[in-house]
Amino acid sequence: MELPRRAGDELLRPGEFGALRSRLREHAARHDLATVVACAFDHRTRLLPFIGADLRMAPAGARAIGAAMADAGFSKTRIVLQQWNRNFRPSRMALDGRIPDLFLVSSMSLHATRSRELVAGAGRIDPAHRPLVVVGGAKAVYQPWEAFRASPDEPPGADLAVTGEEFVWLSVLEALLEERARGETLRSTFLRLRDRGALDGIPGLVYARTDGDGVARELVDTGMQRLLGDLDELPHPSLGYRLLEPPSRRQTLGPRALPANRVRRHSPVSSLVLTFGCRFRCPYCPIPAYNQRQHRLKSPDRIAEEMTSLYKEYGFRLYFGTDDNFFNDPPRSLAIAETLARTTVDGGRPLRRRIRWATEATVYDTLQLRDDLGAFSGGGLRAIWMGVEDLTGHVVKKGQDADRTTEAFALLRANRIHPMPMMMHHDGQPLYTPGRPYGLLNQAQILRNAGAVTFQVLMLSPATGSKLYEETFTKGLAYESVNGRPIGSHMTDANYVIASAEKKPWRKQLNLMAAYLFFYNPLRLLKAIFFPKSRLYLADALGQLHGMWGTLFTIRRTLPWAWHLWRGKIVRHTAPPVSRIPLRKPDGGRAAHALEAQAAADVKTCGAAAE
């Protein structure tokens, strides 16, 4: 399932993104476009470790698309977060007094159900006024075929799936505006260009060739996107925050976006892109292949400027770097910390005394920077979410074991940085092993003793885009249904046991609950108050309080699933889910986003059609 690599052509040329933006600004003066960007969110996913941040940190993906539109000159853009606006109905949306020209939906895989509902809602708008419906985000990157209508019995599907980032979408928009006739809807322009193959030269798209009733008869995949290497060329993140729809219970849009002085109230943490990419190639992780084995960076000065601007305009004091592995390039990471340390605001006061930020890294890379961690603390870094996964290296080896992890945590704590471990529970791992650091509770205790303030544990599950994805299905590990209940998209966040070779998988589900209860409980809260693991005032106690609250939510939602695993019949997949619609390149070859099973199915379909 890993995405193929564009050998030797992975990155855009320097300045190519900026040139596209300049051309679009010229088009913007002649085209009065209204755009709604919707971020799909399924509230059933509100579990540890995501609960809290899921509603209190406006996601970077939808903001990035909105910012790209505004930066290109299309200021009539609104970003609707289903986190805040769960009653929003696309069929009733109006922006600037009219139905928008564009409806863009961003979704992760676990929010796919809500994404399909949003797309279907827009499809119910009268065809004469219907906006061009485009889907993007992680779901579209790895399973774009699910955005389209496969039979007349299904609700309307999307017009286009963007399997890439901002540059891909803006390239499509440029092609449409160059051909758009006066008074023509943008969707009509798209259909005209689609039918003559005029979009086939833009890598990173999947579109449907449809019948008269809108049912797709085949999907065309234009290939893998080219990635932006210099992240300084991205639009400024402050633009996205200016476009947020105010939280409400309305089905419609409000008259204006959320005022700047209210943004921090609803999103006290600002997510920022700092770097992309990771040196490790873990078989369960899609990140390296998505980034085409590249490490993409923002300059230290640009990062400092973004944090300064967001602090001044919105008052943000807390930032989360959406890095895959921030310490992947030690010299560049150190340069970022040193630049932040000497940046000033408010008439010469150090920025590091006004803000706090966190990010992600690995044990191995943290130890490589053991002598420089003080510089990161001096730059305002206060927490690192660390992909420990398994202290014994049974799941994957990334230079971590119990001793090295303990050493890394001690170094972080000595420099006032919180270690926040992320763990994986897997088949074969017991709940407890006397005298050995293999059991789940044994590892939780080691991490707590080492100074972990928070704890995250998820079940090793098939992740779309990873090496293990197809194998998990072909080996019969992935569940299709349990006790007559199909596996829903909201259950793919690894909080639920949905793939296992264990004869008693309900035990694995209970193990996850036991691990959280072991780490977060009233006794540990008392210890955190009087004997804290953190040098920062009450940080450990607050972590315990949040964890106990989140554990209650998690158990309430996952305990019924443990019962179904215990009592019900488990039906297993024998092959990975593939598109019901033939998927191929514009020239008829194998599509870049097709699984092996998909390619075989398409060959069979083509053979049957020929006969």
HELIX and SHEET records of a PDB file:
HELIX    1   1 GLU A   16  ALA A   28  1                                  13    
HELIX    2   2 HIS A   43  THR A   45  5                                   3    
HELIX    3   3 ALA A   53  ARG A   56  1                                   4    
HELIX    4   4 ALA A   60  ASP A   71  1                                  12    
HELIX    5   5 PRO A   90  ARG A   92  5                                   3    
HELIX    6   6 SER A  109  HIS A  111  5                                   3    
HELIX    7   7 ALA A  112  GLY A  123  1                                  12    
HELIX    8   8 ALA A  138  TYR A  142  1                                   5    
HELIX    9   9 PRO A  144  ALA A  147  5                                   4    
HELIX   10  10 GLU A  166  GLU A  179  1                                  14    
HELIX   11  11 LEU A  186  ASP A  195  1                                  10    
HELIX   12  12 LEU A  231  GLU A  233  5                                   3    
HELIX   13  13 SER A  238  TYR A  241  1                                   4    
HELIX   14  14 ALA A  260  HIS A  266  1                                   7    
HELIX   15  15 ILE A  287  TYR A  290  1                                   4    
HELIX   16  16 PRO A  300  TYR A  314  1                                  15    
HELIX   17  17 PHE A  326  ASN A  328  5                                   3    
HELIX   18  18 PRO A  330  ARG A  342  1                                  13    
HELIX   19  19 LEU A  351  ARG A  353  5                                   3    
HELIX   20  20 VAL A  363  GLN A  368  1                                   6    
HELIX   21  21 LEU A  373  GLY A  378  1                                   6    
HELIX   22  22 ALA A  402  ALA A  414  1                                  13    
HELIX   23  23 LEU A  440  ALA A  450  1                                  11    
HELIX   24  24 LEU A  468  THR A  474  1                                   7    
HELIX   25  25 SER A  489  MET A  491  5                                   3    
HELIX   26  26 PRO A  505  PHE A  519  1                                  15    
HELIX   27  27 PRO A  522  PHE A  530  1                                   9    
HELIX   28  28 ALA A  539  ARG A  567  1                                  29    
HELIX   29  29 GLU A  596  ALA A  610  1                                  15    
SHEET    1   A 8 THR A  77  LEU A  81  0                                        
SHEET    2   A 8 THR A  35  CYS A  39  1                                        
SHEET    3   A 8 LEU A 102  SER A 106  1                                        
SHEET    4   A 8 LEU A 132  GLY A 136  1                                        
SHEET    5   A 8 LEU A 160  VAL A 162  1                                        
SHEET    6   A 8 LEU A 205  THR A 210 -1                                        
SHEET    7   A 8 ALA A 216  ASP A 221 -1                                        
SHEET    8   A 8 LEU A 583  ARG A 584  1                                        
SHEET    1   B 6 VAL A 269  LEU A 272  0                                        
SHEET    2   B 6 LEU A 318  GLY A 321  1                                        
SHEET    3   B 6 ARG A 356  ALA A 361  1                                        
SHEET    4   B 6 LEU A 381  GLU A 389  1                                        
SHEET    5   B 6 HIS A 418  HIS A 425  1                                        
SHEET    6   B 6 GLN A 456  MET A 459  1                                        
SHEET    1   C 2 THR A 275  PHE A 276  0                                        
SHEET    2   C 2 ARG A 296  LEU A 297 -1                                        
SHEET    1   D 2 THR A 344  VAL A 345  0                                        
SHEET    2   D 2 ARG A 349  PRO A 350 -1                                        
SHEET    1   E 3 ARG A 485  PRO A 486  0                                        
SHEET    2   E 3 TYR A 479  VAL A 482 -1                                        
SHEET    3   E 3 ILE A 570  ARG A 572 -1                                        
END                                                                             
